[in-house]
């Protein structure tokens, strides 16, 4: 009798932990197809300890996150949409990233894409190409051959070339 009571108690405890754990685990929306995560590198120690992430769709902010320090941010994006992520920090140039979440039916699923980026201080941007600074630094989309979300290296290199074209960096 004691072993049956012990087994029942254990089953109840295990069931409770499973239900409790599911309540704390964030499951993506069924329409979500991409978890985008990122981290800002090399922020000055004396600057404020936060930066803001704005997730935009159709030129409207749909989600804002304030991130402390150089912690990672995470965003869930729905399939078949165009998004812009704006990274904002006082004293730095706004950084934007463009994301296309269109998927063909055979590629449906939940994917993850992580990246690191650096921000340019406003003081350092004085001699840089302003129109290029306003362009998204990266474009992320689904690559049907790789069957994964990737960023366009050619696009990013072109934007970086435009930003720094004619810029001579002096050794400090």
Secondary structure, 3 states (H helix, E strand, C coil): CHHHHHHHHHHHHHHHHHHHHHHHCCCCCCCEEEEEEEEEECCCCCCCCEEEEEEEECCEEEEEEEEECCCCEEEEEECCCEEEEEEECCCECCEEEEEECCCCHHHCCCEEEEEEEECCEHHHHCCCCHHHHCCCCEEEEEECCCCEEEECHHHHHHHHHHHHCCCCCCCC
